[in-house]
Amino acid sequence: MIDPVLLRENPESIKLSQRARGASEALVDDALAADSARREAITQFESLRAEQNAFGKTVAKAAPDEKKALVAQAQELAARVREASQLASDAEQDFLRFARAIANPIIEGVPEGGEDNFVTLREVGDKPTFDFEARDHLELGELLGAIDMGRGTKVSGSRFYFLRGVGARLEIALMNMALDRALEAGFVPLITPTLVKPEIMDGTGFLGEHASEVYQLRDEDLYLTGTSEVALAGYHSDEILDLAEGPLRYAGWSTCYRSEAGSYGKDTRGILRVHQFNKLEMFVYTTPEEAEAEHDRLVAWQEGMLQALGLSYRVIDVAAGDLGSSAARKFDIEAWIPTQDAFRELTSTSNCTTFQARRLDTRFRGESGKTQPVATLNGTLATTRWLVAILETHQQADGSVVVPEALRPYLGGLSVFEPVAR
């Protein structure tokens, strides 16, 4: 949720953010009006309650023959206090409804526009070239006995798959390599729940405009997570954290589920866009002042992984209109996919500033001793989709795939995946 003080003192900055996102500016005015009504209702309630407390003392001191009339007045005043309390509560809910509909104000420098208006910050590595006709990741996966889409569809439907043989081993190796690097960087590993309560899913901002992409178990009133970010954001909800020794960093390993609503017909071949996948997600709680520097650190750890795997990639600053409601800034890293002749997203990392923490009531105690919302950040360190870039980048003419050196220790020293079917 947005900062009510910022809304009150600088509503124009929030309007500018909404404009850059292509979102409603009128929501800001609605929230301002609701905030004013809320504060007026609270003031009225507190004034009546103070009057009630003072009157109670008068009744207590009154002579017996005066108390009967005074008690009747006290009951009338109590009824007015209850009514004022309800009005204040209703006004609070109205304010929250408008305030929670406003997206996180973007950080200065985020490009305006939509999906195609990103800014490329850098390109790293040479794009692979071949003196043979390159195979796509699914053809390679089938030659290697690594990917079985047919049986995945038979068992679970479209966009499901089996990783088998070296495919299963490759994903486990990739995840373990990422986990080792996360441990070296001071992250605490967690295997997270993949079912969460509605208030946790909503608290992270995933039940807004992208709610249709989330699987819900209606009978259980639970949601399947599309990233362990959700569970990790809820991990410290309703808590006051100690950040005196620096950020709290977690690496969440989980299976993830996404309905991919609205993506029918897109990337239906192979495992680029699927309903279920595994992911190691970095998640950080830090002070608002340190958040942007931490964002850069997350990107550096991601780039270290991609460089170690010998992948060509670019880092982009995602445009405001392509950000989720929780992100104030997001950097995506896209790897070169040879058979698509294009960069495709492998990782994203978002600075959510205090937006999620306000919704989930996660705070820290500052130097003044007062509590204030923490900043939260998240970023992918490894996921199933990476197999697409690894297989296509390191393929050879006979359909074999050279294993990146950094992964070989996690595969028992295996240096080449050899075809098992032709």
HUKAFEN-V488600 format. One line per field, one symbol per residue. ss: DSSP state (h for helix, s for strand, l for the rest). psi: psi as a letter, one per 20 degrees, with the letter a starting at -180 (. if undefined). burial: 1 if it has 16 or more other ideal C-beta (glycine too) atoms within 10 Angstrom, else 0. A space follows every 10 residues. Layout:
ss->???
psi->???
burial->???
//
This chain:
ss->lllhhhhhhl hhhhhhhhhh hllllhhhhh hhhhhhhhhh hhhhhhhhhh hhhhhhhhhh hllhhhhhhh hhhhhhhhhh hhhhhhhhhh hhhhhhhhhl llllllllll llllhhhlss ssssllllll llllllhhhh hhhlllsshh hhhhhhllll lssllhhhhh hhhhhhhhhh hhhhlllsss slllssshhh hhhlllllll hhhllsslll lsssllllhh hhhhhlllss sllllllsss ssssssslll llllllllll lllllsssss sssssslhhh hhhhhhhhhh hhhhhhhhll llsssssllh hhllllllss ssssssshhh lsssssssss slllhhhhhh lsssslllll ssslssssss sssllhhhhh hhhlslllll ssllhhhhhh hllllsslll ll
psi->qrohgggghm hhhhggghgh ikrphhhghg hgghgghghg hgggghghhg gggghhhggh iqqhiihghh hghhhghhhh ggghgghggg hghgghgghi ipqppqqpip qrabhjkrpp hqppqppqqq kroqqrhggg hhhikhpnhg hggggiaqkr rpprcigghg gggghhghgg hgghjjqpqp oqqjpqqhhg ghhijikcij hiipppnhhi lqqpqiqihg hhhigkqkqo qojhjaqopq opprqqppik pjjpiplipb kgorhprqqo ppppprqhhi ghhhghgggg hghhghghjk qprqpqopqg ijqrhhphqp pqppqpogii lqpqphqqpq ojcjghhhhj lorroahiiq qqqrqqqqqp hqrhhhhghg ghhkqrhjir pppphhihhi kkjpippqqi q.
burial->1111001000 1001111101 1010101101 1101101110 1101100110 0000000000 0000000001 0001001000 1001101100 1101100111 1111111001 1010000100 0000100100 0001111111 1111111110 0100000011 1110111011 1011111110 1100101001 0111010001 1111111001 0001100000 0111111111 1111111000 1010001111 1111011111 0000001001 1111111111 1111111101 1001101110 1110110011 1111111111 1111111111 1111111110 0011011111 1111111111 0111000000 0111111111 1111111111 1111110011 1011011001 1001001010 00
//
